[in-house]
Structure formats: structure tokens, C-alpha cells
Amino acid sequence: MGSYDLIIAGASFAGLSVAHYFRGKTLIIDRKEPGTVQTSACGTLYYIIEKLGLEDSLLQVHPVLYLHNARYVYEFKINYPFCTFDYGRFCKGFAKKMDAEIRVERIKGFDGKRIITDRGEYFAKLFVDASGCERVLASFINPQIKNRDGLSFGIETVVPHKEEGLHFWYDRKLLPNGYCWMFPCGDFSRAGVGSYLGRVKLRETLNDFLSLYGYEINSVHGGYFPQKLVKPTLDGLFLVGDSAGQCLPLTGEGIRPAIFFAKRLAMLLQEVKEGNKSVGAASTEYEEFVNRRSKFFRKLYIAQTVFSRTPQFVFYGFTSMMREGNRLDYLWDRYLSASHI
């Protein structure tokens, strides 16, 4: 049993980021060691790896994106390169950079003042739910928050494929309401499929996708990821990352938004810890900060809905149009600026 300034449920991107930017007695609780259960495709902007000083986790840098459909392959050069990285090295390296205690325990209860685990009880003034779509802490306050409505689902495997650039497929024949991807990581690639409808039976689709390259499924990892923002506070509890739906619709990019919102949340929690702000005031400011970006999230969700229902030939035309002039550069800058760290 112990008392802390801040307790965080979840030791992945969002939870580790809050702990990184917060200064105080911090406890992170997760049922697994950081970096041991990968559910993400682990692709993000290269500058984030640089900014966090986690270059040791870097696997490959990608200055080009490729968009595939049933007829064409479109190449898009980007001003800010993406990269792929090793999940285990990233999380373990990130954890070493912070002054926080990490406990591998299963959370059994939460009443707003204490967390009960299978090994003890822990008290704090501030609590953050960064446990992903499970929303472990929030579900003790409102059990309905764990429903699967509005969630996408994806699975991924690793294949011995060397390639350049990040590759995406929006192809109705492969997956009517979703997309496929191939993220090269040096001597191998992460290949996956994601359903906007939250379909969980995707092994056959993944097999069909891999057959384009002559590969078969190896071990599979994956899970749910959100499409819509949810209220980021609940009775004094703060939600961040996938717990708060802070994953960009259409692309499914969640790492950068998780770090972006976690950084702002940590700054607000710091003010509470130092006595400059009440929990209520921090909750209001955090909600306002998230809400100011909700319009962009809604636009991406609309684009996701339209693309998943639009006839394929219309999608071809739109993609071709984006390649003309500086239309893509404008959209790309807008996309990046919405959660620039």
C-alpha cells in the first residue's frame, strides 16, 4: 500500500508519456511489463523518435508513402518522414527516462481515491486512465464505457519482406470497409488489415492480402482502436490516448495523438500537484483542449465513412486529383498540425 501524487493505469504510449512530462511521485500500473505486448503497427513520424531520444528503437525511415488500390499505385513524397520502430525498445527506453515507479499488477477496483490491485491498494490525488480501449479505471465508474461501439479492429503479422516506404491499400476486393498496410522494418515488414466496422474475423482477409506477396500468416497481434473521441474526463478521472478515443480516424494513427494529448494533460496535472489549479479546473481545461481539436477528428471520420462507401472509381479520381498542384501538401500540413508535438 502506498500514496502517490499521480497513478496511471497503462504503460504504453499514452501512459508513459504522461509520466515522462509529469514531475512528482508517480506510479504506473499495468498487467504486463512495458514493451511486452505489442498491439500497434509502431509507425510514427521520425521527429518524435528524435525528440524523445529513442533512436535506439528505430528500425527504418520512410520519406515516401504509397497508396494502392485495385488498379493503381500512387507515390507521395512527404516533407516529414515517417519511421518504424521496435515496440519493446521504445517502451523500455522511454520508461528508463522517467522517475516513475512501475508495478506489474492486475487492477481489481477503483473508487476515485484508491486503486485496488491483486497485490495491494494505492492512493493518489490524481488518476489517469491510459489503458486503451479497455478503459480499466473508467469502467469502474461507468461500466457502459467499455462497449465496442465506434471501434475499429486490426490484426498484423510479420513477414520476411524488405521494402521502401509505407504502403497502404484501400481496395474493396481485399476489404470493403477498411484498409491493409505493409510497414517495412529493415529485414522484415509488418503486414496487417484493419476493419472500420470492428470485424474481428480477419485472418482470411490477412491471408488474401499476404498471398499478393507469396507469404503466409505467422504469429498475429492486434486489437481494437478507436474512431471517435470520447469525453476525456469522468468524475475527476482523466482519460488519454485510446482510452479517450484519441486515435485519428481514416489512418488509424494513434501514437502521435497519444503523446500530443498526454503532454498537455501532464502540464495541467503538474499545476494541480503544485497547488496552482484545482482538479475541476484542470478537467475543464483538458476537455476544452481536446474539444478544440474535435472538429478535425470529425472531418477525418467523415472522410473515413465516405471512402469506405464510395464507389472505387470515385476514389481513383479523388486520389489522382490530390496529386495535382499542392493539394496534397496542404492536406498533409493540416493533418500533421492537428497533433504536432
For each residue, the residues with C-beta under 8 A, 3 or more apart:
1: 120 121 122 123
2: 27 120 122 123
3: 25 122 123 124
4: 7 24 25 26 27 101 122 123 124
5: 22 24 25 26 124 125 126 273
6: 18 19 22 24 25 26 27 124 125 126 127 128 269 273
7: 4 26 27 28 29 115 122 124 126 127 128
8: 11 15 18 19 26 27 28 29 100 127 128 130
9: 15 28 29 30 107 115 127 128 129 130 131 136 137
10: 14 15 28 30 129 130 131 132 136 241 243
11: 8 15 16 28 29 30 32 33 34 91 95 102
12: 15 16 30 34 40 91 130 132 241
13: 16 17 40 241 254 255 258 259 262
14: 10 17 18 130 240 241 242 243 246 258 259 261 262
15: 8 9 10 11 12 18 19 28 30 128 130 131 240 241 262
16: 11 12 13 19 20 28 34 91 94 95 98
17: 13 14 20 21 94 240 258 259 262 263 266
18: 6 8 14 15 21 22 128 130 240 262 265 266 269
19: 6 8 15 16 22 26 28 98 100 266
20: 16 17 52 94 97 98 266
21: 17 18 262 263 266 267 270
22: 5 6 18 19 26 266 269 270 273
23: 99 270 273
24: 4 5 6 270 273
25: 3 4 5 6
26: 4 5 6 7 8 19 22 98 99 100 101
27: 2 4 6 7 8 100 101 102 103 122 124
28: 7 8 9 10 11 15 16 19 34 100 101 102 103
29: 7 8 9 11 102 103 105 107 115 117 122
30: 9 10 11 12 15 33 34 102 103 104 131
31: 104 105 106 107
32: 11 36 37 104
33: 11 30 36 104
34: 11 12 16 28 30 91 92 94 95 102
35: 38 87 88 89 90 91 92 95
36: 32 33 88
37: 32 221
38: 35 42 87 88 221
39: 132 221 222 223
40: 12 13 87 254 255
41: 84 154 156 181 183 190 192
42: 38 84 85 86 87 90 183 190 255
43: 62 82 83 84 85 166 183 253 255
44: 48 49 82 83 85 253 255 256
45: 48 80 81 82 83 256 336
46: 49 50 58 61 80 81 82 83
47: 50 51 80
48: 44 45 51 52 255 256 259 341
49: 44 46 52 54 55 57 58 83 85 90
50: 46 47 53 55
51: 47 48 341
52: 20 48 49 94 97
53: 50 97
54: 49 57 58 85 89 90 93 94
55: 49 50 58
56: 89 93
57: 49 54 85 86 87 89 90 93
58: 46 49 54 55 61 83 85 86
59: 83 84 85 86 185 186
60: 83 84 184 185 186
61: 46 58 81 82 83
62: 43 65 81 82 83 84 164 165 166 184
63: 77 78 81 165
64: 75 76 77 78 164 165 166
65: 62 75 76 78 82 165 166 167 168
66: 73 74 75 76 165 166 167 168
67: 73 74 76 168 170 319
68: 72 73 74 167 168 169 170 171
69: 72 169 170 171 312 315 316 319
70: 171 172 173 312
71: 316
72: 68 69 316 319
73: 66 67 68
74: 66 67 68 319 320 323
75: 64 65 66 165
76: 64 65 66 67 323 328
77: 63 64
78: 63 64 65 81 82 332
79: 329 332
80: 45 46 47 336
81: 45 46 61 62 63 78
82: 43 44 45 46 61 62 65 78 166
83: 43 44 45 46 49 58 59 60 61 62
84: 41 42 43 59 60 62 166 183 184 185 190
85: 42 43 44 49 54 57 58 59 89 90
86: 42 57 58 59 89 90 185
87: 35 38 40 42 57 90 91
88: 35 36 38 91 92
89: 35 54 56 57 85 86 92 93
90: 35 42 49 54 57 85 86 87 93 94
91: 11 12 16 34 35 87 88 94 95
92: 34 35 88 89 95 96
93: 54 56 57 89 90 96 97
94: 16 17 20 34 52 54 90 91 97 98
95: 11 16 34 35 91 92 98 100 102
96: 92 93
97: 20 52 53 93 94
98: 16 19 20 26 94 95
99: 23 26
100: 8 19 26 27 28 95
101: 4 26 27 28
102: 11 27 28 29 30 34 95
103: 27 28 29 30 117 119
104: 30 31 32 33
105: 29 31 117 118 119 120
106: 31 117 118
107: 9 29 31 110 115 116 117 136 137
108: 116 117 118
109: 115 116 140
110: 107 114 115 116 127 136 137 140 141
111: 114 140
112: 127 141 235 236 237
113: 123
114: 110 111 121 122 123 124
115: 7 9 29 107 109 110 121 122 124 127 137
116: 107 108 109 110 120 121
117: 29 103 105 106 107 108 120 121 122
118: 105 106 108
119: 103 105
120: 1 2 105 116 117
121: 1 114 115 116 117
122: 1 2 3 4 7 27 29 114 115 117
123: 1 2 3 4 113 114
124: 3 4 5 6 7 27 114 115 127
125: 5 6 272 273 279
126: 5 6 7 238 269 272 273 279
127: 6 7 8 9 110 112 115 124 137 236 237 238
128: 6 7 8 9 15 18 237 238 239 240 265 269
129: 9 10 135 136 137 138 237 238 239 240 243
130: 8 9 10 12 14 15 18 239 240 241 243 258 262
131: 9 10 15 30 134 135 136 137 243
132: 10 12 39 135 223 224 241 242 243
133: 151 223 224 225 226 242 243
134: 131 139 146
135: 129 131 132 138 139 145 146 239 243
136: 9 10 107 110 129 131 139 140
137: 9 107 110 115 127 129 131 140 141 237
138: 129 135 141 142 145 234 237 239 243
139: 134 135 136 142 143 145 146
140: 109 110 111 136 137 143
141: 110 112 137 138 145 234 235 237
142: 138 139 145 234
143: 139 140 146
144: 147
145: 135 138 139 141 142 230 234
146: 134 135 139 143
147: 144
148: 151 198 224
149:
150: 226 227 228 245
151: 133 148 198 224 225 226 227
152: 178 194 195 196 197 198 224 225 226 227 252
153: 194 195 198 199 200 202 222 223 224 225
154: 41 178 192 193 194 195 202 222 223 225 252
155: 192 193 202 203 206 220 221 222
156: 41 190 191 192 193 220 221 222
157: 190 191 192 206 210 217 218 219 220 221
158: 188 189 190 191 218 219
159: 188 189 191 210 213 215 218
160: 187 188 215
161: 182 184 188 189 191 213 215
162: 184 186 187 188 189
163: 167 182 184 189
164: 62 64 184
165: 62 63 64 65 66 75 184
166: 43 62 64 65 66 82 84 181 182 183 184
167: 65 66 68 163 181 182 183
168: 65 66 67 68 179 180 181
169: 68 69 174 175 179 180 181 209
170: 67 68 69 179 307 315
171: 68 69 70 174 175 180 312
172: 70 175 176 312
173: 70
174: 169 171 180 193 205 208 209
175: 169 171 172 178 179 180 193 194 195 205 209
176: 172 308
177: 195 196 197 199 308 309
178: 152 154 175 193 194 195 196 197 199 308
179: 168 169 170 175 193 194 252
180: 168 169 171 174 175 191 192 193 194 205 209
181: 41 166 167 168 169 190 191 192 193 194
182: 161 163 166 167 189 190 191
183: 41 42 43 84 166 167 189 190 191 192
184: 60 62 84 161 162 163 164 165 166 188 189
185: 59 60 84 86 188 189 190
186: 59 60 162
187: 160 162
188: 158 159 160 161 162 184 185
189: 158 159 161 162 163 182 183 184 185
190: 41 42 84 156 157 158 181 182 183 185
191: 156 157 158 159 161 180 181 182 183 206 209 210 213 215
192: 41 154 155 156 157 180 181 183 206 222
193: 154 155 156 174 175 178 179 180 181 202 205 206 209
194: 152 153 154 175 178 179 180 181 225 252
195: 152 153 154 175 177 178 198 199 200 202
196: 152 177 178 227 304 308
197: 152 177 178
198: 148 151 152 153 195 224
199: 153 177 178 195 202
200: 153 195
201: 204
202: 153 154 155 193 195 199 205 206
203: 155 206 207 217 220
204: 201 207 208
205: 174 175 180 193 202 208 209
206: 155 157 191 192 193 202 203 209 210 217 220
207: 203 204 210 211 216 217
208: 174 204 205 211 212
209: 169 174 175 180 191 193 205 206 212
210: 157 159 191 206 207 213 214 215 216 217
211: 207 208 214 215
212: 208 209
213: 159 161 191 210
214: 210 211
215: 159 160 161 191 210 211
216: 207 210
217: 157 203 206 207 210 220
218: 157 158 159
219: 157 158
220: 155 156 157 203 206 217
221: 37 38 39 155 156 157
222: 39 153 154 155 156 192
223: 39 132 133 153 154
224: 132 133 148 151 152 153 198
225: 133 151 152 153 154 194 242 247 252 254
226: 133 150 151 152 229 230 242 245 246 247 254
227: 150 151 152 196 245 247 249 301 304
228: 150 245 249 297 301
229: 226 232 244 245 246 290 294 297
230: 145 226 239 244 245
231: 234 239 244 287
232: 229 238 239 240 244 246 261 286 287 290
233: 236 237 238 239 283 286 287
234: 138 141 142 145 231 237 239
235: 112 141
236: 112 127 233 279 280 283
237: 112 127 128 129 137 138 141 233 234
238: 126 127 128 129 232 233 265 269 282 283 286
239: 128 129 130 135 138 230 231 232 233 234 243 244
240: 14 15 17 18 128 129 130 232 243 244 246 258 261 262 265
241: 10 12 13 14 15 130 132 244 246 247 254 257 258 261 262
242: 14 132 133 225 226 245 246 247 254 258
243: 10 14 129 130 131 132 133 135 138 239 240
244: 229 230 231 232 239 240 241 261 290
245: 150 226 227 228 229 230 242
246: 14 226 229 232 240 241 242 254 257 258 260 261 290
247: 225 226 227 241 242 252 253 254 257 258
248: 251 252 253 254 257 297 300 335 338 339
249: 227 228 252 297 300 301 303 304
250: 300 301 303 304 307
251: 248 300
252: 152 154 179 194 225 247 248 249
253: 43 44 247 248 256 257
254: 13 40 225 226 241 242 246 247 248 257 258
255: 13 40 42 43 44 48 258 259
256: 44 45 48 253 259 260 339 341
257: 241 246 247 248 253 254 260 261 339
258: 13 14 17 130 240 241 242 246 247 254 255 261 262
259: 13 14 17 48 255 256 262 263 341
260: 246 256 257 263 264 339 340 341
261: 14 232 240 241 244 246 257 258 264 265 289 290 339
262: 13 14 15 17 18 21 130 240 241 258 259 265 266
263: 17 21 259 260 266 267 341
264: 260 261 267 268 286 289
265: 18 128 238 240 261 262 268 269 286
266: 17 18 19 20 21 22 262 263 269 270
267: 21 263 264 270 271
268: 264 265 271 272 277 282 285 286
269: 6 18 22 126 128 238 265 266 272 273 282
270: 21 22 23 24 266 267 273 274
271: 267 268 274 276 277 282
272: 125 126 268 269 275 276 277 278 279 282
273: 5 6 22 23 24 125 126 269 270
274: 270 271
275: 272
276: 271 272
277: 268 271 272 281 282 285
278: 272 281 282
279: 125 126 236 272 282 283
280: 236 283 284
281: 277 278 284 285
282: 238 268 269 271 272 277 278 279 285 286
283: 233 236 238 279 280 286 287
284: 280 281 287 288
285: 268 277 281 282 288 289
286: 232 233 238 264 265 268 282 283 289 290
287: 231 232 233 283 284 290 291
288: 284 285 291 292
289: 261 264 285 286 292 293
290: 229 232 244 246 261 286 287 293 294
291: 287 288 294
292: 288 289 295
293: 289 290 296 297 338 339
294: 229 290 291 297 298
295: 292 298 299
296: 293 299 300 334 338
297: 228 229 248 249 293 294 300 301 338
298: 294 295 301 302
299: 295 296 302 303
300: 248 249 250 251 296 297 303 304
301: 227 228 249 250 297 298 304 305
302: 298 299 305 306
303: 249 250 299 300 306 307
304: 196 227 249 250 300 301 307 308
305: 301 302 308 309
306: 302 303 309 310
307: 170 250 303 304 310 315
308: 176 177 178 196 304 305
309: 177 305 306
310: 306 307 314 315 318
311: 314 315
312: 69 70 171 172 315 316
313: 316 317
314: 310 311 317 318
315: 69 170 307 310 311 312 318 319
316: 69 71 72 312 313 319 320
317: 313 314 320 321
318: 310 314 315 321 322
319: 67 69 72 74 315 316 322 323
320: 74 316 317 323 324
321: 317 318 324 327
322: 318 319 327 328 331
323: 74 76 319 320 327 328
324: 320 321 327
325:
326: 329 330
327: 321 322 323 324 330 331
328: 76 322 323 331 332
329: 79 326 332 333
330: 326 327 333 334
331: 322 327 328 334 335
332: 78 79 328 329 335 336
333: 329 330 336 337
334: 296 330 331 337 338
335: 248 331 332 338
336: 45 80 332 333 339 340
337: 333 334 340
338: 248 293 296 297 334 335
339: 248 256 257 260 261 293 336
340: 260 336 337
341: 48 51 256 259 260 263
